[in-house]
Amino acid sequence: MRHQALQVDERGALERGARPDRVSCAPRRPFPEPRLDTALPRRRAALAFIFVTVLIDILSFGIIIPVLPHLVEQLAGGGIDTASRWVGLFGTLFALMQFVFAPIQGALSDRFGRRPVILISSFGLGVDFIVMALAPTLWLLFAGRVVSGICAASFTTANAYVADITPRDKRAAAFGLLGAAFGIGFIIGPALGGLLGHFDVRLPFWTAAALALVNFAYGLFVLPESLPKERRSARFDWSHANPFGALMLLRRYPQVAGLAAAFFLISLAQYSLNATYVLYADYRYGWGPQAVGYTLALVGLCSGLVQAVGVRRLMPRLGERRLMLTGLVLCSVGYLWFGAAPTGLVFLLGVPVLCLGGLGGPPAQAIMTHQVDPHEQGRLQGALSSLQSFAGIFGPALFANLFAWCITPAAPLHLPGAAFLLAAVLVAVSVFVAWRATAAPTAMAALADPVPDKAEPPH
């Protein structure tokens, strides 16, 4: 049953005595409902394509995770320490490219439509993986990673596409579906990459290229445009397309700015897993690569179930705000559990708790899309992707060095789980920020028109 909070505006709900956490965060004069100039079956096909696009992109990146360090080691020479420095540089550069190009792709999709941007990115990824598969030198592989970071920014456009074609009351579930694609991709991708890499370290790159090019061909014939010409930006403006200009968009919408700050803290906390999980599991529980692979598959499975089923089932019962805050609280508890778990079994029991934290992301994104004009959805998603990428520039070094320091004799307290404990604190702060951003007084202020952007041309 459609949630009551999504059927009335907030002012009307408050006048009838509704509880503040059950009210909609939609504007007083809502923007027109998204629509595709196609029949409903074609719209479903479009949503299915976006799901497949994200899934294949995650698969293509997940496939190379187990083998990229080994290929770097081959091309760089030296030992593991040399390869580790290069791999760290590759990761930072990838995040930097996404920080720069995510808002550019978002702005391009606002001006020219989502379809061409998604297709060009898919094709670019396919060609780039071929170049990386053939790369005879480290520098060519390095250049290939730059292009991967640029093309991977298409996730921005995929999120904007979902906002275009999905009614407001269905957006949280739709974003949850994309989250499920991430989970499935990270279950299958690394496992498949490890299997293929057993035969040839470059074979996963060829497989990733084939997946990306098949994705392009599928989209070329199936994917309709989601953003009609009358709803597009009047022009492409570089002042808004650069990452700092894109972030200025958030200042025009106070509620969005608050949620974006919470989104940044959550993104930063996630790098505690990326940077320390493998080493932490080995150091504290003695887990080898096989055990780590199994636990990653468990994380992917639980995350996929939460995103695909949990969000859709709980959204009508709790509403966007309550579901978001519940998810963030569980996420903070999950990180705390990971950092304090004395044994591997206790750690595994915390996996479902942390994965339930994924309930918070889709409703938060849905609330933000309600506040932003249709011709600025791409810029919104670009700004959010830039925030996530900015966290990726320094997050891994922060958590990796914290972990390393806390297990040395010089540390005042031997605390192997310090990185996860810091992540728990960051997410706890994000709970407070998100609560304040969507509290009744703030939500009431959001009913007014956003602060005008003087640089924005008339449409």
N, C-alpha and C positions, 0 to 999 in steps of 0.2 A: 504494500500500500504506500502511495506517495506520502512523504513526510509532510506534516502540516506546516512546518517551518518554511517549506519551499513553495507553499501555495499562497502565502500572504506576505506583504512587505512588513518590515520590522516595526514601523510605527503602528500599523494596525494591530499587530500581534501584542505590542506592549499595552495598547489601549484596551485590549480584551483581557489583559492580566496574564499573558503568557509569560513563562519563565524566560529570563534573558538568554540562557544557554540553549533555548529551543528555537530562537528566532533565526530568521534567514539573514545572511550577510549580503544579500543582493541589494543593488541600489534602488532608490525610490522610483526612479524612472528607468526601468531596466532596458538594456539594449535589446534589439530584436533577437528572438530565438534563432540559434544557428540553424541553417538549412543547407541542404545540397540540392542543386537543381536536377535531381534524379529521383527515381522511385525508391521506395524503402529498401527493396532488395539490393539495389546498387549502393545505397548508403551503408548497409550491413557489409557488403563486399569491400567498401572503402575502409571501414573500421577493421575488418579482418586483414586487409592489406597492411595497414599501419601496424597491427599486432605482429604480422609476419615480418615486416620491415625491421622492427625493433628486435625481434627474436633472432633474425638472421644476422643483423649487425652485431648483437651480443655474442652469438655463436662464432662469428668470424673473428671477433677480438678474443673471445675465450679460448678458441682453438690454439692461438699462438702464445698464450700465457706460459704453458710449460716449456716451450722450445725457444722463445726469444732470448732468454739469458744464455742458453747454450750456443745459439748462433752468434750472439755478441761475443761470447768467449772465444769461439773459433776465429772470428774476424779480427778481434782486438789483440789476440795473443796474450801472453802473460798468464797469470793465475786467476783464481776466483775473485781475489780482491780487486784486480783491474776490471774484470767484467762487472763486478758489483757497482763500481763507480760509474761505469758507462750506463748500466741499466738504470741507476738512479737519475742520471742526466736525461736519459730517454723519457722517463716518467715525468720529470719536471717539464721538459719541453712539450710533451703531449698535453699536459694540463695548461701550459701557457698558450698553446695554439687554440685550445678550446676557449680559453678566457677571451682571446682576441676575436675569434671568428664566430662564436656562438651568437653574439648580438648582430653581427653582420648578416649571417644567414637568416636570423629572425626578421631583421629589417627588410632584407631582400624578399622574403616570403610575404611580408605585409604589402610590399609594393607590386610584386609580380605574380603572387600566388604561391601556394604551398607545393603544388605538384612539380613544377620544374626544379625547385630547389632540392626536393627529396630525391628525384630521379638523378640529377647531376651528381649529388653526393654519393648515391649508391654506385653509379658508374665509376666515379673517381676512386672509391674504395677498392673496387674490383681491379682497376688498372694498377693502383698503388700496391696491392698485395702481390701482384705479378712482379712488379719492380723489386719488391723486397725479397721475393722468392729467388730472383736471379742475381741479387746484389753481390758483387764480388769483393766489395770493400766495405769497411765499417761506415765510411762517410755516406755512401749511397744508401745504406740501411738507415742511417741517421736521417737523411733527407726523406726517405720513405715514411719514417715515423712522423715527420713534420706534416706531410700530406695526410696521413691517417688522422692526426689530431684535427686538421681542418675539416675533413669530410665527416668525421664522427660528430661534428657539431650539428648534424642533421637531426639528432634527437630533439633539439630545440624545435625544429619545424614539425616533427611528428607530434609533439605535445600540443603545438598550436593547431594542428590539423584536428586533433581530438576535440579541442575546445570549439572549433568551428562547427563540427558536425553533430555534437552531442548536446541535448537539452540540459539545462542547468541542473535538474534533479538527477541526472544520470552521469554527470561528469566525474564525480568521485569514483564511481564504479568503473568508468572507462579508464581513468588514470590508474586505478588498481589493476586493470587488465594489462596495461603497459608494464606495470611493476611485476606482474606475473611473468611477462615475457623475459624480463631481466633475470628472474629467478630460474626459469627453465633454461635460459641460455647459459647460465653459470653452472647448472647441473651437467649439461651435456657437453658444452664447449671444452673446458679443460680436460675432461675425461677423454674426449675424442682426440684432442690435440696430443695428449700423452701417448695414446695408442698409435697415432700416425707418426709421431716423432720417434717412436721406437724403430721404425723402418728407415726414416730419413728426416733429418732435422728441418728440411725445407718443405717437406710434403704438407704440413699444416698450412703453410702460406698459400700453396696452390689450392688447397681445399677452401680456404677463406676467400680467395679470389673468385672461385667458381660460385660459391654461395652468394657473394655480393653481386656478381653479374647476372645470375639467375634472378635475384631479387629485382634488379633493374629491368630485366626483360618482362618479368611478371607485372611490375608496376606500369610499364609503358603501355600495356594493353588493358589493365584492369582499373588503375587508379583514376578516379575523377577529381577534378579540381574542387576544393572545399570552400574557397574564398571568392565569391563573385566580384566582378570588377567594381561594382558600385560600393563595395565594402572595403576596398583596398586603399592604402595610403596614396595621397595625391602624387607624391614624389619620394625618391630615395634620398634621405638626408644623412650625410656622413656624421653630422654632429650628434645624431641619435644612434647611428650604427656602431660607433666605437664603444668599447665596453664601459667607459666612464659615462658617456652620454646615455647609454642604455640604462645604467643604474640611476641616472637622474629621473628617468620615467617613474621610478618607485616613489620618489618624493612627492609626486603629484597625487598619489593615492595613499593617505596615511595608514589605512588598514593594511594595504599591500606591503608598504615599507616595513611595518612591524613583523608581519609574517615572513618577509624575505630575510630579515635579521635572524629570525628563528631558524629558517631554512639554512642559512649560512652556518650557524652553530651546529646543526645536525650534520651537515655535510662535512664539517671539520672533524666532528667526533668519529665519523665513519672511517676516517683514515687511520684510526687506532687499529682497526682490523687489518686494513691493507698493509700497514707498515710493520706490524709486530706479531700478527697471529701465528704465522708459521714458526718463527723463532720462539715465541712465548710457549706454544704447545710443545715444542721440542725441549726447551729448557725446563719447564715446570712439570710436564707430564711424560716426557720421553717419547712423544709421538713422532714417527717417521713420516716420509712422504705419503705412504699408502693410507695411514690413519688420518692424516690431514686431508687427503683427497676425499675420504669417506665423510668426514665431518663437514667439509665444504658442500658436498652433495646434500647432506642433511639440511644445512642452512638454506641452500637453494630450494629444496623441496618445501620446507616450512614457509619460506618467504613467498614462494609461488602460491601456496594454498591460502595464505593470509591475504595476499593482494587480489587473487582471483575470486575467492569465495567469501572471506571474512568481511572485506569492505562492502561487498554487495549485500550481504545479509544484515550487517549491523548498521549500515547507513540509514535505512528507514526507521530504525528503532531509536538511535541515539542522535541523529542529526549531524551535520558537518562539524560543528564546534566541539561537541562532546566527544565525537569519535576521534577528532584530531588530538585533543588534550589527553584522552585515554591512551592513545597510541604513544604519545611522547612520554608519558609517565612510565609506561611499560618498557619503552626503549631505554630510559635512564636506569630503571631497575635491572634490565638485562645486562647493560655494561657493568654495573656494580657487581652483579652476580659473576660475570666473567672474571673481573679483577680479583674477586675474593675467593673464588672456587679453589679449595685445597686439593681436590683430586680431579682426574679426568672425567669420572662419572658425574660428579657434581657440575662440572663445566658443561657437559652434554645436556644435563637437565635444564640448564639456562638457555639453551639454543631456542626452544619455542618461545620463551619469554622475550628474548631480544627480537625475534622475528615478528612477534605480535606488535612490536613497536612500529612495524610497517603500516599499521592501521592509520597512523597519523599523517602520512605524506599525501595520499590522494585527496582527502577532504581539504587539506590546507591548500593544495593547488586549485581545487575547485573553487574555494572561497576567493582566491586571488583572481581567477578568471572572471568571476561574477562582477568584479569591480572595474575591469578594464574594457575599454572600447574594442569592438571587434577588429578594427583595423590596426590595433596595437597588441594583439595577442602574441604575434611573433616576437615583438620587442620585449614583451613581458617574459616569455620563455627564454629569450636570449639573455636577458638580465639575470634570471635565475640560474641558467647554465654558467654564466660568467662567475657568479658567486660561488658555485660549486667548484669550478675550475680554479678560482683564486684560492680556495681552501686546499686544493690539490697541489698548489705550487709550494707551499711551506708545511702543510699538514704532515706528510710522511716524514720529513726530517724532524719535526717537533716530537712526534710520538716515538720514532725509532731511537732518537737520542735520549729521550726520557727513559725508555725501556733499558737501553744500554747502561745509562748512569745508575739506575736503581738496582742493578744486579752486580755492580762493582763493589769492592771493599770500601771505596771512598764514600759511598752513599751513607748518610746518617741512619737510614732504615732500609733493610733489605726488602724490597717491595716489587716483585716481578710484575704484578698486575697494575702498576702505576699508570700505564697508558690508558687502560680501560677505566680506571677510577677517574682520571681526568675527563675522559669521554662522558662518563656518567654525570659529572658536574656540568659540563657544557650543555648536555641535553636537558638537565634540570633547569638551567638558566633559560633554555629555549622554551620550556613549559611556561615559565613566568612571562616571557616576552610575548608568546602567542596568546596567553590568557589575557594580558593587558590589551593586545592589539584587537582582540575580538570581544572585549567586554562591552556591556551595553552602552556606556557613554560614547566609547570610540565608534561602535557600530552605528550609533545614531548620527555621529558626525559624518560617517561615511555615506549617509543618505544624501548629503549635500553634494553639489557638483565638485569634482576634483579641482585642486588648485590649478589654474590655467598655466600652461607652459608657453611662455612668450615666444619661444623658438619654433613652436609647432605651427606649420602653415595651415591656413583654413582648408577644410575639405568640403 
